[in-house]
């Protein structure tokens, strides 16, 4: 059975400005949501997570549901994104990874040889049942608000597995890529399978869109991206193409990769804050809507300064094939939640 068709009845959300913009339409109001909108910027989130680890929160359905809902209630955003982390499918599959506060994902046994790759477990849909259960809870809570599914792209997952944790320069990752391409491609194919399975499970549970995060792809040249990464991201996105829901693709520092990332199969391309949206749309081939791209740090300025940037970005997005307003990366922890709410209200007024 095709996992993408097991959801009994996918929600019909004809009034969703978010979904309309993702299709390249121009809804009456500009839709907006924020990456990392659920999380450390919200006092209610910090209270809820006070005694709960990150992975535990991601794999406890009622907690996942409540955290996902918090920014929807507070800010009135046009989409919810499932509260999760890119390493959740790795952890669920049985890979020894933990999220260390102040550090990020840390892998107990880095993957650097053919034997290491051969020893990696696969992911089965039942292993992420807490995530799909959370989706079910959210569909009952969200009303007419769309829910975005979430996964890390194969390259970003590979970088954590190879480095053993976060890395500034990705030395071991790039060394493996160039010195042992057969090992690299085997690792990437394995991670593409895990990622696709994770997205398929969320889609079968009923999410309304999916976003593939390739957080560290900007560390690569376009040549290396096309040779070592694009085929595997394309494999993931092609696996979920038949679901008939928008596929978003985002990375940081990817100005030179926007065309290639779009070729991987994106319906909407996410843009960080470094590239004007109209320029990004041209680099992406002028065919797909764009998402972005307010600098998250600008939210620490006064509202007049924020408003000036919001209006500029909305004008640039109006020259693209479609536009979903967002940040150019995730909400920063110290952001004033009231500034986020006021930004949403301003975007809607445009």
NORURSUL-V311137 format. One record per residue. N is the residue number from 0. RES is the residue in one small letter. SS is DSSP state (hx for helix, st for strand, lp for the rest). Layout:
N,RES,SS / N,RES,SS
//
This chain:
0,x,lp / 1,x,lp / 2,x,hx / 3,x,hx / 4,x,hx / 5,x,lp / 6,x,lp / 7,x,lp / 8,x,lp / 9,x,lp / 10,x,lp / 11,x,lp / 12,x,lp / 13,x,lp / 14,x,lp / 15,x,lp / 16,x,hx / 17,x,hx / 18,x,hx / 19,x,hx / 20,x,hx / 21,x,hx / 22,x,lp / 23,x,lp / 24,x,lp / 25,x,lp / 26,x,lp / 27,x,lp / 28,x,lp / 29,x,lp / 30,x,lp / 31,x,st / 32,x,lp / 33,x,lp / 34,x,lp / 35,x,lp / 36,x,lp / 37,x,lp / 38,x,lp / 39,x,lp / 40,x,lp / 41,x,lp / 42,x,hx / 43,x,hx / 44,x,hx / 45,x,hx / 46,x,hx / 47,x,hx / 48,x,lp / 49,x,lp / 50,x,lp / 51,x,lp / 52,x,lp / 53,x,hx / 54,x,hx / 55,x,hx / 56,x,hx / 57,x,hx / 58,x,lp / 59,x,lp / 60,x,hx / 61,x,hx / 62,x,hx / 63,x,hx / 64,x,hx / 65,x,hx / 66,x,hx / 67,x,hx / 68,x,hx / 69,x,hx / 70,x,hx / 71,x,hx / 72,x,hx / 73,x,hx / 74,x,hx / 75,x,lp / 76,x,lp / 77,x,lp / 78,x,st / 79,x,st / 80,x,st / 81,x,lp / 82,x,lp / 83,x,lp / 84,x,lp / 85,x,lp / 86,x,lp / 87,x,hx / 88,x,hx / 89,x,hx / 90,x,hx / 91,x,hx / 92,x,hx / 93,x,lp / 94,x,lp / 95,x,lp / 96,x,st / 97,x,st / 98,x,st / 99,x,st / 100,x,lp / 101,x,lp / 102,x,lp / 103,x,st / 104,x,st / 105,x,st / 106,x,st / 107,x,lp / 108,x,lp / 109,x,lp / 110,x,lp / 111,x,lp / 112,x,lp / 113,x,hx / 114,x,hx / 115,x,hx / 116,x,hx / 117,x,hx / 118,x,lp / 119,x,lp / 120,x,lp / 121,x,lp / 122,x,lp / 123,x,lp / 124,x,hx / 125,x,hx / 126,x,hx / 127,x,hx / 128,x,hx / 129,x,hx / 130,x,hx / 131,x,hx / 132,x,hx / 133,x,hx / 134,x,hx / 135,x,hx / 136,x,hx / 137,x,hx / 138,x,hx / 139,x,hx / 140,x,hx / 141,x,lp / 142,x,lp / 143,x,lp / 144,x,lp / 145,x,st / 146,x,st / 147,x,st / 148,x,st / 149,x,st / 150,x,st / 151,x,st / 152,x,lp / 153,x,hx / 154,x,hx / 155,x,hx / 156,x,hx / 157,x,hx / 158,x,hx / 159,x,hx / 160,x,hx / 161,x,hx / 162,x,hx / 163,x,lp / 164,x,lp / 165,x,lp / 166,x,lp / 167,x,lp / 168,x,lp / 169,x,lp / 170,x,hx / 171,x,hx / 172,x,hx / 173,x,hx / 174,x,hx / 175,x,hx / 176,x,hx / 177,x,hx / 178,x,hx / 179,x,lp / 180,x,hx / 181,x,hx / 182,x,hx / 183,x,hx / 184,x,hx / 185,x,hx / 186,x,hx / 187,x,hx / 188,x,hx / 189,x,hx / 190,x,hx / 191,x,hx / 192,x,hx / 193,x,hx / 194,x,hx / 195,x,hx / 196,x,hx / 197,x,hx / 198,x,hx / 199,x,hx / 200,x,hx / 201,x,hx / 202,x,hx / 203,x,hx / 204,x,hx / 205,x,lp / 206,x,lp / 207,x,lp / 208,x,st / 209,x,st / 210,x,st / 211,x,st / 212,x,st / 213,x,st / 214,x,lp / 215,x,lp / 216,x,hx / 217,x,hx / 218,x,hx / 219,x,lp / 220,x,lp / 221,x,hx / 222,x,hx / 223,x,hx / 224,x,hx / 225,x,hx / 226,x,hx / 227,x,hx / 228,x,lp / 229,x,hx / 230,x,hx / 231,x,hx / 232,x,hx / 233,x,hx / 234,x,hx / 235,x,hx / 236,x,hx / 237,x,hx / 238,x,hx / 239,x,lp / 240,x,hx / 241,x,hx / 242,x,hx / 243,x,lp / 244,x,lp / 245,x,st / 246,x,st / 247,x,st / 248,x,st / 249,x,st / 250,x,st / 251,x,lp / 252,x,lp / 253,x,lp / 254,x,hx / 255,x,hx / 256,x,hx / 257,x,hx / 258,x,hx / 259,x,hx / 260,x,hx / 261,x,hx / 262,x,hx / 263,x,lp / 264,x,lp / 265,x,lp / 266,x,lp / 267,x,st / 268,x,st / 269,x,st / 270,x,lp / 271,x,lp / 272,x,lp / 273,x,lp / 274,x,lp / 275,x,lp / 276,x,hx / 277,x,hx / 278,x,hx / 279,x,hx / 280,x,hx / 281,x,hx / 282,x,hx / 283,x,lp / 284,x,lp / 285,x,lp / 286,x,lp / 287,x,lp / 288,x,st / 289,x,st / 290,x,st / 291,x,st / 292,x,st / 293,x,st / 294,x,lp / 295,x,hx / 296,x,hx / 297,x,hx / 298,x,hx / 299,x,hx / 300,x,lp / 301,x,lp / 302,x,hx / 303,x,hx / 304,x,hx / 305,x,hx / 306,x,hx / 307,x,hx / 308,x,hx / 309,x,hx / 310,x,hx / 311,x,hx / 312,x,hx / 313,x,hx / 314,x,hx / 315,x,hx / 316,x,hx / 317,x,lp / 318,x,lp / 319,x,lp / 320,x,lp / 321,x,lp / 322,x,st / 323,x,st / 324,x,st / 325,x,st / 326,x,st / 327,x,lp / 328,x,lp / 329,x,lp / 330,x,lp / 331,x,lp / 332,x,lp / 333,x,lp / 334,x,lp / 335,x,lp / 336,x,hx / 337,x,hx / 338,x,hx / 339,x,hx / 340,x,hx / 341,x,hx / 342,x,hx / 343,x,hx / 344,x,hx / 345,x,hx / 346,x,hx / 347,x,hx / 348,x,hx / 349,x,lp
//
